[in-house]
Amino acid sequence: MIEVVAVQNKKDLRAFVLFPFDLYRGHPYWVPPMIKEELETLDQESNPVFQNASAEYLLAYESGKVVGRMAVIMNRIEIEQQAKPKLRFGWFDVIDDVNVTQQLLAKAIEIGKAHNLDYIEGPVGFTNMEKAGILTMGFDRLNTMITNYNYPYYAAHFEQLGFEKQATWVEFKMDIHPKASDKVLKFSRLIKERYHLSVLKFKNKKEIMPYVDRMFELLNQTYSSLQTFVPIQPYQVAHYKEKYFPFIKPDYINCVQDQDGELIAFAIVMPSFSKALKKANGRLFPFGWLHILKAQYINDTAAFYLIGIHPDYQGKGVTSILFDEIQNLFNRKGIVVGESNPELKENTAVQRLWKDFNPVQHKERSTFRKLLQ
């Protein structure tokens, strides 16, 4: 008999976070998150997102053993300000038993109906800055630091239960050339001259911090027309600074400013942490920190994390400046493989950015949706 119960205390929350470590134990492609970070993200006292969100965490038990988990989330900005009556669900993991998925979803749907919401969609996080989608292609690839991995049966469960695909993201693997092409170099120089633009260089993290708020403003401006968009709030910016910027190396951030010193474009890339996180297995100590530190300096693979361009400069070739800088960076660092993070399938403008890197789509993931009424 399957029993679904809500997380009540810290012991339950730890069981919620640790369940995937049991489900994917020994799996060659699952990259575990850091346990401490997961606990803090889900803790209402630690994560400022709860200023505009609420969540209930569900555990499914069978014969006293955890066999599934799911977070049920309501984002009030999305529901009240954007008028999207959506119930989110995330942190979804189950054994290969559709009855477990059905029982978890039944409880989530009950919660959604009690709050007069129209539909349920997931897996997603609290906001559109977090992990989203069920992997449907690329099961023989390591997930990145900001994506999920799952077994192929996940999607089959949702389809069997009458859910339909909603948003779909694609990811690409790229070969990095030994040097930038003459075409890119010439075009980059031309765009700088035409619009009086220049590249910002950073020597340390202290120099970056004054520009971080503007970077997130550019993200809001860049992606506001996409179906999954929810504005990034100031308190979230402060949280992301603390959570992610310790991983970022200054020379992996590329920024472009106009003649008045106003930031109009940026790109953040990072060395791939997938293999390091796999070795760390969710813990910084005793040796996890060493694997992560090593990945920052000895690595032949990098991930493209965030790109933002002011609407006034979109479609004007500014990306050529960013990619000229990224190409030079990769060549200096010995990076020979690049990997994009998820991009909405309809966002062809972003996908065209990779055309000079011989992109090959190697992953795809989707959210699944169902009406509640």
Protein Blocks (a to p, Z undefined) as FASTA:
>chain_A
ZZddddfbfklmmmmmmmmmmmmgoiakbccddfklmmmmmpmklmmklmmgccdddddd
eehiafbdcdddddfklmmmnopacdddehiacdddfklmmmmmmmmmmmmmmnopabdc
ddddfblkbcedjdfehplbccdfkbccddfklmmmmmmnopacfbdcddddddddfbdc
fklmmmmmmmmmmnopaddddfbfklmmmmmmmmmmmmmmmmmmpmklccddfklmmmmm
mmmmmmpcfklpccdddfkopafbdcdddddfklmmmmnnopabfklmmmmmmmmmnccb
dcdfbdcddfklgonlpmmmmmmmmmmmmmmnopabdcdddddfklmmlmmmmmmnopac
fbdcddddddfZZ
